[in-house]
């Protein structure tokens, strides 16, 4: 019987209320706050370093893009250069063969321009547009005033942005 009486005493667990709740001391609270502050500082430093790395990589990418932006265009232009040099190297030939070679090279150049969306501005008969044309003089003409009468030098656009305005003569109004 003694064993039965001892058994219930071992199975008894002290209620939760029996252990008093201990408040952390000020030193422990301070240490916990310092640890949390250090974690936040470390996270902030990591984020700052990551931001600087992203900015540096972006600057490198921009630099590379600027440096090699015309690489594809340049590669295409090399074929035109080769054709011109081959034409100049020909020792024997007549004017007709030379002209034929020049026409083929011009077609090659026009093809490169088309690939890279370089368009010609040839505004004969159009209204003068200061964004696309540069007037170098005025002529008396039967055409309406401020109309392009002749083009001295063609202009060019790249993706609808003017690379070079067309040099034009404009019709003067009749007096």
VMD Tcl script that builds the backbone (N, CA, C; Angstrom):
set m [mol new atoms 525]
animate dup $m
set s [atomselect $m all]
$s set {name element resname resid chain x y z} {
  {N N UNK 1 A 0.774 -1.186 0.000}
  {CA C UNK 1 A 0.000 0.000 0.000}
  {C C UNK 1 A 0.826 1.264 0.000}
  {N N UNK 2 A 1.935 1.163 0.522}
  {CA C UNK 2 A 2.784 2.339 0.570}
  {C C UNK 2 A 3.152 2.788 -0.839}
  {N N UNK 3 A 3.259 1.834 -1.723}
  {CA C UNK 3 A 3.612 2.220 -3.089}
  {C C UNK 3 A 2.482 3.004 -3.732}
  {N N UNK 4 A 1.234 2.642 -3.416}
  {CA C UNK 4 A 0.099 3.352 -4.004}
  {C C UNK 4 A 0.029 4.778 -3.511}
  {N N UNK 5 A 0.387 4.959 -2.241}
  {CA C UNK 5 A 0.320 6.317 -1.706}
  {C C UNK 5 A 1.419 7.178 -2.292}
  {N N UNK 6 A 2.569 6.591 -2.584}
  {CA C UNK 6 A 3.682 7.361 -3.127}
  {C C UNK 6 A 3.445 7.722 -4.593}
  {N N UNK 7 A 2.771 6.879 -5.299}
  {CA C UNK 7 A 2.558 7.100 -6.728}
  {C C UNK 7 A 1.796 8.383 -7.010}
  {N N UNK 8 A 0.724 8.653 -6.273}
  {CA C UNK 8 A 0.007 9.876 -6.603}
  {C C UNK 8 A 0.845 11.116 -6.349}
  {N N UNK 9 A 1.774 11.062 -5.447}
  {CA C UNK 9 A 2.583 12.241 -5.165}
  {C C UNK 9 A 3.538 12.521 -6.323}
  {N N UNK 10 A 4.057 11.467 -6.969}
  {CA C UNK 10 A 4.976 11.676 -8.087}
  {C C UNK 10 A 4.238 12.197 -9.321}
  {N N UNK 11 A 3.012 11.789 -9.518}
  {CA C UNK 11 A 2.257 12.202 -10.697}
  {C C UNK 11 A 1.742 13.630 -10.593}
  {N N UNK 12 A 1.729 14.162 -9.410}
  {CA C UNK 12 A 1.193 15.509 -9.249}
  {C C UNK 12 A 2.153 16.536 -9.838}
  {N N UNK 13 A 1.622 17.428 -10.614}
  {CA C UNK 13 A 2.412 18.496 -11.249}
  {C C UNK 13 A 1.979 19.799 -10.612}
  {N N UNK 14 A 2.930 20.635 -10.356}
  {CA C UNK 14 A 2.601 21.913 -9.742}
  {C C UNK 14 A 1.881 22.783 -10.762}
  {N N UNK 15 A 0.814 23.437 -10.390}
  {CA C UNK 15 A 0.087 24.305 -11.312}
  {C C UNK 15 A 0.964 25.462 -11.793}
  {N N UNK 16 A 0.642 26.023 -12.947}
  {CA C UNK 16 A 1.421 27.096 -13.558}
  {C C UNK 16 A 1.454 28.320 -12.668}
  {N N UNK 17 A 0.445 28.517 -11.924}
  {CA C UNK 17 A 0.379 29.690 -11.074}
  {C C UNK 17 A 1.387 29.608 -9.942}
  {N N UNK 18 A 1.848 28.431 -9.678}
  {CA C UNK 18 A 2.746 28.253 -8.555}
  {C C UNK 18 A 4.112 28.868 -8.831}
  {N N UNK 19 A 4.584 28.912 -10.164}
  {CA C UNK 19 A 5.883 29.519 -10.449}
  {C C UNK 19 A 5.657 30.994 -10.738}
  {N N UNK 20 A 6.281 31.848 -10.004}
  {CA C UNK 20 A 6.075 33.286 -10.216}
  {C C UNK 20 A 6.762 33.723 -11.520}
  {N N UNK 21 A 6.156 34.666 -12.258}
  {CA C UNK 21 A 6.702 35.183 -13.519}
  {C C UNK 21 A 7.801 36.175 -13.180}
  {N N UNK 22 A 8.966 35.952 -13.790}
  {CA C UNK 22 A 10.106 36.801 -13.480}
  {C C UNK 22 A 10.269 37.827 -14.589}
  {N N UNK 23 A 10.319 39.093 -14.266}
  {CA C UNK 23 A 10.551 40.168 -15.243}
  {C C UNK 23 A 12.041 40.223 -15.534}
  {N N UNK 24 A 12.395 40.407 -16.807}
  {CA C UNK 24 A 13.820 40.504 -17.110}
  {C C UNK 24 A 14.398 41.761 -16.490}
  {N N UNK 25 A 15.627 41.669 -16.107}
  {CA C UNK 25 A 16.271 42.831 -15.490}
  {C C UNK 25 A 16.538 43.886 -16.558}
  {N N UNK 26 A 16.874 45.072 -16.143}
  {CA C UNK 26 A 17.166 46.160 -17.069}
  {C C UNK 26 A 18.371 45.823 -17.941}
  {N N UNK 27 A 19.363 45.157 -17.379}
  {CA C UNK 27 A 20.538 44.780 -18.146}
  {C C UNK 27 A 20.176 43.789 -19.250}
  {N N UNK 28 A 19.311 42.823 -18.919}
  {CA C UNK 28 A 18.879 41.853 -19.930}
  {C C UNK 28 A 18.068 42.536 -21.023}
  {N N UNK 29 A 17.204 43.445 -20.653}
  {CA C UNK 29 A 16.411 44.200 -21.632}
  {C C UNK 29 A 17.318 45.032 -22.532}
  {N N UNK 30 A 18.336 45.661 -21.911}
  {CA C UNK 30 A 19.280 46.464 -22.673}
  {C C UNK 30 A 20.058 45.597 -23.661}
  {N N UNK 31 A 20.532 44.433 -23.215}
  {CA C UNK 31 A 21.265 43.519 -24.090}
  {C C UNK 31 A 20.385 43.062 -25.253}
  {N N UNK 32 A 19.119 42.726 -24.961}
  {CA C UNK 32 A 18.194 42.297 -26.011}
  {C C UNK 32 A 17.974 43.422 -27.022}
  {N N UNK 33 A 17.806 44.659 -26.528}
  {CA C UNK 33 A 17.605 45.807 -27.414}
  {C C UNK 33 A 18.852 46.066 -28.249}
  {N N UNK 34 A 20.042 45.930 -27.647}
  {CA C UNK 34 A 21.291 46.123 -28.389}
  {C C UNK 34 A 21.444 45.062 -29.476}
  {N N UNK 35 A 21.095 43.822 -29.166}
  {CA C UNK 35 A 21.161 42.752 -30.171}
  {C C UNK 35 A 20.224 43.042 -31.333}
  {N N UNK 36 A 19.009 43.482 -31.003}
  {CA C UNK 36 A 18.027 43.800 -32.047}
  {C C UNK 36 A 18.520 44.988 -32.889}
  {N N UNK 37 A 19.087 45.989 -32.210}
  {CA C UNK 37 A 19.623 47.152 -32.929}
  {C C UNK 37 A 20.767 46.731 -33.851}
  {N N UNK 38 A 21.637 45.851 -33.387}
  {CA C UNK 38 A 22.743 45.367 -34.218}
  {C C UNK 38 A 22.223 44.591 -35.418}
  {N N UNK 39 A 21.174 43.772 -35.220}
  {CA C UNK 39 A 20.568 43.034 -36.335}
  {C C UNK 39 A 20.023 43.998 -37.379}
  {N N UNK 40 A 19.338 45.055 -36.927}
  {CA C UNK 40 A 18.786 46.049 -37.852}
  {C C UNK 40 A 19.910 46.799 -38.569}
  {N N UNK 41 A 20.963 47.139 -37.849}
  {CA C UNK 41 A 22.091 47.836 -38.446}
  {C C UNK 41 A 22.743 46.952 -39.505}
  {N N UNK 42 A 22.952 45.675 -39.183}
  {CA C UNK 42 A 23.549 44.738 -40.135}
  {C C UNK 42 A 22.675 44.607 -41.385}
  {N N UNK 43 A 21.367 44.514 -41.192}
  {CA C UNK 43 A 20.443 44.400 -42.325}
  {C C UNK 43 A 20.491 45.672 -43.167}
  {N N UNK 44 A 20.565 46.819 -42.511}
  {CA C UNK 44 A 20.637 48.092 -43.234}
  {C C UNK 44 A 21.938 48.186 -44.034}
  {N N UNK 45 A 23.051 47.786 -43.437}
  {CA C UNK 45 A 24.345 47.828 -44.126}
  {C C UNK 45 A 24.330 46.878 -45.330}
  {N N UNK 46 A 23.728 45.713 -45.172}
  {CA C UNK 46 A 23.617 44.753 -46.274}
  {C C UNK 46 A 22.801 45.362 -47.417}
  {N N UNK 47 A 21.662 45.975 -47.056}
  {CA C UNK 47 A 20.797 46.592 -48.080}
  {C C UNK 47 A 21.521 47.748 -48.767}
  {N N UNK 48 A 22.268 48.519 -48.001}
  {CA C UNK 48 A 23.022 49.639 -48.574}
  {C C UNK 48 A 24.080 49.122 -49.550}
  {N N UNK 49 A 24.810 48.093 -49.144}
  {CA C UNK 49 A 25.838 47.508 -50.025}
  {C C UNK 49 A 25.204 46.931 -51.276}
  {N N UNK 50 A 24.067 46.264 -51.121}
  {CA C UNK 50 A 23.370 45.683 -52.273}
  {C C UNK 50 A 22.916 46.782 -53.233}
  {N N UNK 51 A 22.412 47.889 -52.683}
  {CA C UNK 51 A 22.000 49.018 -53.522}
  {C C UNK 51 A 23.175 49.609 -54.288}
  {N N UNK 52 A 24.326 49.730 -53.626}
  {CA C UNK 52 A 25.518 50.247 -54.299}
  {C C UNK 52 A 25.976 49.288 -55.394}
  {N N UNK 53 A 25.896 47.990 -55.141}
  {CA C UNK 53 A 26.269 47.003 -56.165}
  {C C UNK 53 A 25.348 47.083 -57.367}
  {N N UNK 54 A 24.057 47.231 -57.117}
  {CA C UNK 54 A 23.084 47.345 -58.211}
  {C C UNK 54 A 23.370 48.598 -59.028}
  {N N UNK 55 A 23.635 49.721 -58.348}
  {CA C UNK 55 A 23.928 50.975 -59.043}
  {C C UNK 55 A 25.211 50.831 -59.874}
  {N N UNK 56 A 26.247 50.209 -59.320}
  {CA C UNK 56 A 27.511 50.020 -60.028}
  {C C UNK 56 A 27.314 49.140 -61.266}
  {N N UNK 57 A 26.555 48.037 -61.091}
  {CA C UNK 57 A 26.305 47.147 -62.236}
  {C C UNK 57 A 25.508 47.866 -63.315}
  {N N UNK 58 A 24.541 48.675 -62.897}
  {CA C UNK 58 A 23.737 49.423 -63.876}
  {C C UNK 58 A 24.617 50.406 -64.644}
  {N N UNK 59 A 25.526 51.076 -63.954}
  {CA C UNK 59 A 26.434 52.007 -64.628}
  {C C UNK 59 A 27.345 51.266 -65.612}
  {N N UNK 60 A 27.814 50.089 -65.220}
  {CA C UNK 60 A 28.643 49.288 -66.126}
  {C C UNK 60 A 27.838 48.862 -67.356}
  {N N UNK 61 A 26.576 48.454 -67.139}
  {CA C UNK 61 A 25.716 48.049 -68.254}
  {C C UNK 61 A 25.473 49.215 -69.209}
  {N N UNK 62 A 25.231 50.397 -68.645}
  {CA C UNK 62 A 25.008 51.585 -69.475}
  {C C UNK 62 A 26.265 51.914 -70.263}
  {N N UNK 63 A 27.399 51.829 -69.605}
  {CA C UNK 63 A 28.672 52.107 -70.271}
  {C C UNK 63 A 28.905 51.131 -71.428}
  {N N UNK 64 A 28.646 49.850 -71.191}
  {CA C UNK 64 A 28.814 48.848 -72.244}
  {C C UNK 64 A 27.822 49.093 -73.382}
  {N N UNK 65 A 26.590 49.435 -73.031}
  {CA C UNK 65 A 25.574 49.687 -74.060}
  {C C UNK 65 A 25.982 50.871 -74.931}
  {N N UNK 66 A 26.499 51.935 -74.311}
  {CA C UNK 66 A 26.940 53.088 -75.087}
  {C C UNK 66 A 28.141 52.737 -75.956}
  {N N UNK 67 A 29.052 51.973 -75.387}
  {CA C UNK 67 A 30.285 51.632 -76.093}
  {C C UNK 67 A 30.019 50.737 -77.304}
  {N N UNK 68 A 29.076 49.800 -77.157}
  {CA C UNK 68 A 28.844 48.829 -78.221}
  {C C UNK 68 A 27.499 49.002 -78.924}
  {N N UNK 69 A 26.872 50.171 -78.756}
  {CA C UNK 69 A 25.548 50.402 -79.352}
  {C C UNK 69 A 25.570 50.308 -80.870}
  {N N UNK 70 A 26.630 50.727 -81.464}
  {CA C UNK 70 A 26.698 50.743 -82.927}
  {C C UNK 70 A 27.429 49.522 -83.486}
  {N N UNK 71 A 27.659 48.518 -82.670}
  {CA C UNK 71 A 28.408 47.344 -83.118}
  {C C UNK 71 A 27.732 46.656 -84.303}
  {N N UNK 72 A 26.428 46.417 -84.204}
  {CA C UNK 72 A 25.709 45.744 -85.283}
  {C C UNK 72 A 25.727 46.599 -86.553}
  {N N UNK 73 A 25.484 47.893 -86.389}
  {CA C UNK 73 A 25.505 48.820 -87.525}
  {C C UNK 73 A 26.893 48.836 -88.164}
  {N N UNK 74 A 27.907 48.880 -87.326}
  {CA C UNK 74 A 29.286 48.911 -87.826}
  {C C UNK 74 A 29.611 47.656 -88.619}
  {N N UNK 75 A 29.155 46.519 -88.146}
  {CA C UNK 75 A 29.376 45.269 -88.867}
  {C C UNK 75 A 28.766 45.294 -90.253}
  {N N UNK 76 A 27.579 45.860 -90.353}
  {CA C UNK 76 A 26.919 45.967 -91.661}
  {C C UNK 76 A 27.655 46.958 -92.572}
  {N N UNK 77 A 28.164 48.019 -91.979}
  {CA C UNK 77 A 28.866 49.030 -92.771}
  {C C UNK 77 A 30.197 48.510 -93.301}
  {N N UNK 78 A 30.772 47.517 -92.645}
  {CA C UNK 78 A 32.033 46.949 -93.126}
  {C C UNK 78 A 31.882 46.341 -94.515}
  {N N UNK 79 A 30.728 45.740 -94.774}
  {CA C UNK 79 A 30.483 45.169 -96.107}
  {C C UNK 79 A 30.461 46.264 -97.167}
  {N N UNK 80 A 29.895 47.421 -96.828}
  {CA C UNK 80 A 29.868 48.540 -97.770}
  {C C UNK 80 A 31.300 49.036 -98.010}
  {N N UNK 81 A 32.067 49.132 -96.932}
  {CA C UNK 81 A 33.463 49.562 -97.047}
  {C C UNK 81 A 34.253 48.592 -97.928}
  {N N UNK 82 A 34.040 47.300 -97.732}
  {CA C UNK 82 A 34.728 46.287 -98.541}
  {C C UNK 82 A 34.402 46.471 -100.019}
  {N N UNK 83 A 33.150 46.729 -100.316}
  {CA C UNK 83 A 32.742 46.920 -101.718}
  {C C UNK 83 A 33.405 48.151 -102.321}
  {N N UNK 84 A 33.461 49.229 -101.544}
  {CA C UNK 84 A 34.105 50.440 -102.051}
  {C C UNK 84 A 35.591 50.212 -102.290}
  {N N UNK 85 A 36.241 49.536 -101.363}
  {CA C UNK 85 A 37.667 49.269 -101.521}
  {C C UNK 85 A 37.927 48.328 -102.698}
  {N N UNK 86 A 37.088 47.341 -102.877}
  {CA C UNK 86 A 37.245 46.426 -104.017}
  {C C UNK 86 A 37.088 47.192 -105.327}
  {N N UNK 87 A 36.146 48.120 -105.380}
  {CA C UNK 87 A 35.940 48.934 -106.584}
  {C C UNK 87 A 37.131 49.822 -106.863}
  {N N UNK 88 A 37.737 50.360 -105.815}
  {CA C UNK 88 A 38.900 51.224 -105.996}
  {C C UNK 88 A 40.137 50.428 -106.403}
  {N N UNK 89 A 40.187 49.153 -106.042}
  {CA C UNK 89 A 41.355 48.323 -106.340}
  {C C UNK 89 A 41.391 47.855 -107.795}
  {N N UNK 90 A 40.286 47.921 -108.490}
  {CA C UNK 90 A 40.233 47.460 -109.880}
  {C C UNK 90 A 41.095 48.390 -110.733}
  {N N UNK 91 A 42.070 47.810 -111.410}
  {CA C UNK 91 A 43.001 48.602 -112.230}
  {C C UNK 91 A 42.475 48.816 -113.643}
  {N N UNK 92 A 41.894 47.777 -114.188}
  {CA C UNK 92 A 41.379 47.894 -115.546}
  {C C UNK 92 A 39.864 47.905 -115.488}
  {N N UNK 93 A 39.315 48.699 -116.269}
  {CA C UNK 93 A 37.861 48.772 -116.314}
  {C C UNK 93 A 37.443 50.058 -116.972}
  {N N UNK 94 A 36.216 50.077 -117.368}
  {CA C UNK 94 A 35.718 51.286 -118.001}
  {C C UNK 94 A 34.746 51.986 -117.057}
  {N N UNK 95 A 34.267 53.101 -117.522}
  {CA C UNK 95 A 33.364 53.916 -116.714}
  {C C UNK 95 A 32.080 53.145 -116.386}
  {N N UNK 96 A 31.611 52.371 -117.353}
  {CA C UNK 96 A 30.368 51.620 -117.140}
  {C C UNK 96 A 30.523 50.586 -116.020}
  {N N UNK 97 A 31.629 49.858 -115.996}
  {CA C UNK 97 A 31.822 48.852 -114.937}
  {C C UNK 97 A 31.994 49.545 -113.587}
  {N N UNK 98 A 32.687 50.676 -113.598}
  {CA C UNK 98 A 32.861 51.442 -112.364}
  {C C UNK 98 A 31.510 51.937 -111.850}
  {N N UNK 99 A 30.690 52.458 -112.754}
  {CA C UNK 99 A 29.356 52.949 -112.376}
  {C C UNK 99 A 28.491 51.799 -111.868}
  {N N UNK 100 A 28.583 50.657 -112.489}
  {CA C UNK 100 A 27.821 49.484 -112.058}
  {C C UNK 100 A 28.222 49.073 -110.636}
  {N N UNK 101 A 29.526 49.089 -110.370}
  {CA C UNK 101 A 30.011 48.764 -109.027}
  {C C UNK 101 A 29.519 49.764 -107.987}
  {N N UNK 102 A 29.514 51.033 -108.360}
  {CA C UNK 102 A 29.024 52.078 -107.453}
  {C C UNK 102 A 27.531 51.902 -107.166}
  {N N UNK 103 A 26.760 51.534 -108.199}
  {CA C UNK 103 A 25.325 51.317 -108.011}
  {C C UNK 103 A 25.068 50.143 -107.060}
  {N N UNK 104 A 25.845 49.069 -107.217}
  {CA C UNK 104 A 25.699 47.926 -106.306}
  {C C UNK 104 A 26.051 48.313 -104.870}
  {N N UNK 105 A 27.100 49.101 -104.709}
  {CA C UNK 105 A 27.503 49.553 -103.376}
  {C C UNK 105 A 26.434 50.467 -102.784}
  {N N UNK 106 A 25.859 51.319 -103.601}
  {CA C UNK 106 A 24.785 52.197 -103.131}
  {C C UNK 106 A 23.575 51.380 -102.676}
  {N N UNK 107 A 23.249 50.317 -103.422}
  {CA C UNK 107 A 22.147 49.430 -103.012}
  {C C UNK 107 A 22.466 48.763 -101.678}
  {N N UNK 108 A 23.732 48.367 -101.524}
  {CA C UNK 108 A 24.162 47.751 -100.271}
  {C C UNK 108 A 23.983 48.739 -99.111}
  {N N UNK 109 A 24.384 49.974 -99.331}
  {CA C UNK 109 A 24.257 51.012 -98.307}
  {C C UNK 109 A 22.785 51.291 -97.998}
  {N N UNK 110 A 21.958 51.362 -99.023}
  {CA C UNK 110 A 20.520 51.579 -98.826}
  {C C UNK 110 A 19.911 50.431 -98.014}
  {N N UNK 111 A 20.376 49.219 -98.243}
  {CA C UNK 111 A 19.907 48.055 -97.491}
  {C C UNK 111 A 20.274 48.172 -96.008}
  {N N UNK 112 A 21.491 48.622 -95.739}
  {CA C UNK 112 A 21.921 48.828 -94.345}
  {C C UNK 112 A 21.051 49.894 -93.694}
  {N N UNK 113 A 20.814 50.991 -94.410}
  {CA C UNK 113 A 19.963 52.055 -93.872}
  {C C UNK 113 A 18.569 51.524 -93.552}
  {N N UNK 114 A 18.033 50.717 -94.438}
  {CA C UNK 114 A 16.697 50.161 -94.224}
  {C C UNK 114 A 16.670 49.260 -92.986}
  {N N UNK 115 A 17.695 48.425 -92.833}
  {CA C UNK 115 A 17.758 47.521 -91.675}
  {C C UNK 115 A 17.743 48.294 -90.360}
  {N N UNK 116 A 18.379 49.472 -90.355}
  {CA C UNK 116 A 18.515 50.235 -89.123}
  {C C UNK 116 A 17.561 51.420 -89.055}
  {N N UNK 117 A 16.545 51.402 -89.898}
  {CA C UNK 117 A 15.467 52.398 -89.890}
  {C C UNK 117 A 15.988 53.829 -90.081}
  {N N UNK 118 A 16.958 53.968 -90.980}
  {CA C UNK 118 A 17.435 55.289 -91.372}
  {C C UNK 118 A 16.689 55.646 -92.646}
  {N N UNK 119 A 15.928 56.735 -92.597}
  {CA C UNK 119 A 15.086 57.134 -93.726}
  {C C UNK 119 A 15.572 58.457 -94.311}
  {N N UNK 120 A 15.402 58.567 -95.604}
  {CA C UNK 120 A 15.798 59.760 -96.345}
  {C C UNK 120 A 14.705 60.821 -96.236}
  {N N UNK 121 A 15.121 62.075 -96.109}
  {CA C UNK 121 A 14.183 63.209 -96.162}
  {C C UNK 121 A 14.440 63.908 -97.491}
  {N N UNK 122 A 13.491 63.791 -98.405}
  {CA C UNK 122 A 13.583 64.445 -99.716}
  {C C UNK 122 A 12.254 65.174 -99.932}
  {N N UNK 123 A 12.142 66.392 -99.401}
  {CA C UNK 123 A 10.840 67.053 -99.296}
  {C C UNK 123 A 10.400 67.928 -100.459}
  {N N UNK 124 A 10.845 67.688 -101.663}
  {CA C UNK 124 A 10.446 68.540 -102.800}
  {C C UNK 124 A 8.921 68.555 -102.904}
  {N N UNK 125 A 8.352 69.783 -102.951}
  {CA C UNK 125 A 6.904 69.944 -103.092}
  {C C UNK 125 A 6.157 69.949 -101.767}
  {N N UNK 126 A 6.818 69.628 -100.672}
  {CA C UNK 126 A 6.160 69.634 -99.359}
  {C C UNK 126 A 6.241 71.022 -98.739}
  {N N UNK 127 A 5.398 71.261 -97.756}
  {CA C UNK 127 A 5.457 72.496 -96.970}
  {C C UNK 127 A 6.741 72.482 -96.150}
  {N N UNK 128 A 7.357 73.648 -95.987}
  {CA C UNK 128 A 8.578 73.753 -95.195}
  {C C UNK 128 A 8.273 73.397 -93.738}
  {N N UNK 129 A 9.104 72.527 -93.156}
  {CA C UNK 129 A 8.972 72.112 -91.758}
  {C C UNK 129 A 10.332 72.331 -91.089}
  {N N UNK 130 A 10.403 73.299 -90.190}
  {CA C UNK 130 A 11.676 73.656 -89.557}
  {C C UNK 130 A 12.279 72.514 -88.747}
  {N N UNK 131 A 11.481 71.533 -88.397}
  {CA C UNK 131 A 12.003 70.386 -87.642}
  {C C UNK 131 A 12.755 69.407 -88.548}
  {N N UNK 132 A 12.386 69.387 -89.837}
  {CA C UNK 132 A 12.994 68.430 -90.765}
  {C C UNK 132 A 13.837 69.088 -91.855}
  {N N UNK 133 A 13.644 70.380 -92.054}
  {CA C UNK 133 A 14.292 71.068 -93.157}
  {C C UNK 133 A 15.075 72.272 -92.639}
  {N N UNK 134 A 16.116 72.612 -93.385}
  {CA C UNK 134 A 16.866 73.831 -93.089}
  {C C UNK 134 A 16.898 74.650 -94.367}
  {N N UNK 135 A 16.219 75.798 -94.325}
  {CA C UNK 135 A 16.145 76.638 -95.514}
  {C C UNK 135 A 17.454 77.399 -95.664}
  {N N UNK 136 A 18.013 77.364 -96.873}
  {CA C UNK 136 A 19.244 78.120 -97.114}
  {C C UNK 136 A 18.991 79.291 -98.063}
  {N N UNK 137 A 17.759 79.389 -98.558}
  {CA C UNK 137 A 17.408 80.503 -99.429}
  {C C UNK 137 A 15.967 80.409 -99.881}
  {N N UNK 138 A 15.535 81.507 -100.505}
  {CA C UNK 138 A 14.176 81.552 -101.034}
  {C C UNK 138 A 14.236 81.877 -102.518}
  {N N UNK 139 A 13.327 81.274 -103.268}
  {CA C UNK 139 A 13.242 81.493 -104.707}
  {C C UNK 139 A 11.836 81.913 -105.082}
  {N N UNK 140 A 11.742 82.761 -106.110}
  {CA C UNK 140 A 10.416 83.066 -106.628}
  {C C UNK 140 A 9.974 81.860 -107.432}
  {N N UNK 141 A 8.743 81.446 -107.192}
  {CA C UNK 141 A 8.272 80.235 -107.846}
  {C C UNK 141 A 6.768 80.303 -108.030}
  {N N UNK 142 A 6.284 79.450 -108.905}
  {CA C UNK 142 A 4.849 79.343 -109.131}
  {C C UNK 142 A 4.185 78.589 -107.987}
  {N N UNK 143 A 4.978 77.884 -107.173}
  {CA C UNK 143 A 4.426 77.108 -106.059}
  {C C UNK 143 A 3.987 78.029 -104.928}
  {N N UNK 144 A 3.181 77.478 -104.057}
  {CA C UNK 144 A 2.683 78.204 -102.894}
  {C C UNK 144 A 3.850 78.626 -102.001}
  {N N UNK 145 A 3.718 79.765 -101.325}
  {CA C UNK 145 A 4.770 80.260 -100.436}
  {C C UNK 145 A 5.085 79.225 -99.350}
  {N N UNK 146 A 6.348 79.189 -98.949}
  {CA C UNK 146 A 6.858 78.265 -97.920}
  {C C UNK 146 A 6.784 76.796 -98.340}
  {N N UNK 147 A 6.822 76.558 -99.635}
  {CA C UNK 147 A 6.873 75.194 -100.147}
  {C C UNK 147 A 8.308 74.921 -100.595}
  {N N UNK 148 A 8.788 73.719 -100.344}
  {CA C UNK 148 A 10.152 73.360 -100.737}
  {C C UNK 148 A 10.207 73.242 -102.262}
  {N N UNK 149 A 11.100 74.040 -102.873}
  {CA C UNK 149 A 11.246 74.068 -104.320}
  {C C UNK 149 A 12.344 73.091 -104.748}
  {N N UNK 150 A 13.470 73.113 -104.055}
  {CA C UNK 150 A 14.550 72.192 -104.405}
  {C C UNK 150 A 15.316 71.781 -103.148}
  {N N UNK 151 A 15.968 70.627 -103.265}
  {CA C UNK 151 A 16.737 70.082 -102.156}
  {C C UNK 151 A 18.203 70.117 -102.536}
  {N N UNK 152 A 18.993 70.815 -101.761}
  {CA C UNK 152 A 20.426 70.915 -102.016}
  {C C UNK 152 A 21.164 69.707 -101.426}
  {N N UNK 153 A 20.682 69.237 -100.278}
  {CA C UNK 153 A 21.266 68.067 -99.610}
  {C C UNK 153 A 20.143 67.343 -98.883}
  {N N UNK 154 A 20.003 66.053 -99.146}
  {CA C UNK 154 A 18.942 65.277 -98.499}
  {C C UNK 154 A 19.206 65.181 -96.999}
  {N N UNK 155 A 18.131 65.101 -96.257}
  {CA C UNK 155 A 18.244 64.901 -94.820}
  {C C UNK 155 A 17.966 63.442 -94.488}
  {N N UNK 156 A 18.201 63.064 -93.232}
  {CA C UNK 156 A 17.979 61.684 -92.810}
  {C C UNK 156 A 17.405 61.644 -91.396}
  {N N UNK 157 A 16.552 60.638 -91.171}
  {CA C UNK 157 A 16.008 60.404 -89.831}
  {C C UNK 157 A 16.423 59.012 -89.378}
  {N N UNK 158 A 16.524 58.850 -88.090}
  {CA C UNK 158 A 16.787 57.554 -87.475}
  {C C UNK 158 A 15.639 57.295 -86.522}
  {N N UNK 159 A 14.820 56.291 -86.828}
  {CA C UNK 159 A 13.636 55.984 -86.016}
  {C C UNK 159 A 12.791 57.235 -85.798}
  {N N UNK 160 A 12.545 57.960 -86.864}
  {CA C UNK 160 A 11.718 59.174 -86.881}
  {C C UNK 160 A 12.324 60.347 -86.106}
  {N N UNK 161 A 13.589 60.269 -85.781}
  {CA C UNK 161 A 14.292 61.387 -85.143}
  {C C UNK 161 A 15.286 61.928 -86.166}
  {N N UNK 162 A 15.302 63.238 -86.358}
  {CA C UNK 162 A 16.130 63.840 -87.398}
  {C C UNK 162 A 17.613 63.699 -87.044}
  {N N UNK 163 A 18.358 63.039 -87.943}
  {CA C UNK 163 A 19.810 62.968 -87.821}
  {C C UNK 163 A 20.432 64.209 -88.454}
  {N N UNK 164 A 19.918 64.531 -89.638}
  {CA C UNK 164 A 20.400 65.698 -90.375}
  {C C UNK 164 A 19.224 66.274 -91.142}
  {N N UNK 165 A 18.943 67.576 -90.978}
  {CA C UNK 165 A 17.834 68.163 -91.737}
  {C C UNK 165 A 18.224 68.311 -93.212}
  {N N UNK 166 A 17.230 68.315 -94.066}
  {CA C UNK 166 A 17.457 68.518 -95.499}
  {C C UNK 166 A 17.732 70.005 -95.741}
  {N N UNK 167 A 18.747 70.289 -96.540}
  {CA C UNK 167 A 19.044 71.673 -96.920}
  {C C UNK 167 A 18.188 71.989 -98.138}
  {N N UNK 168 A 17.320 72.991 -98.006}
  {CA C UNK 168 A 16.315 73.240 -99.045}
  {C C UNK 168 A 16.241 74.699 -99.456}
  {N N UNK 169 A 15.685 74.898 -100.647}
  {CA C UNK 169 A 15.312 76.227 -101.127}
  {C C UNK 169 A 13.793 76.285 -101.060}
  {N N UNK 170 A 13.275 77.383 -100.558}
  {CA C UNK 170 A 11.838 77.510 -100.298}
  {C C UNK 170 A 11.238 78.556 -101.234}
  {N N UNK 171 A 9.997 78.338 -101.639}
  {CA C UNK 171 A 9.293 79.274 -102.517}
  {C C UNK 171 A 8.959 80.558 -101.763}
  {N N UNK 172 A 9.220 81.672 -102.434}
  {CA C UNK 172 A 8.911 82.972 -101.868}
  {C C UNK 172 A 7.483 83.324 -102.263}
  {N N UNK 173 A 6.782 84.015 -101.407}
  {CA C UNK 173 A 5.425 84.423 -101.733}
  {C C UNK 173 A 5.435 85.423 -102.873}
  {N N UNK 174 A 4.393 85.372 -103.734}
  {CA C UNK 174 A 4.303 86.301 -104.867}
  {C C UNK 174 A 3.947 87.687 -104.352}
  {N N UNK 175 A 4.591 88.665 -104.958}
  {CA C UNK 175 A 4.336 90.065 -104.526}
  {C C UNK 175 A 3.336 90.718 -105.411}
}
mol reanalyze $m
mol bondsrecalc $m
mol representation Tube
mol addrep $m
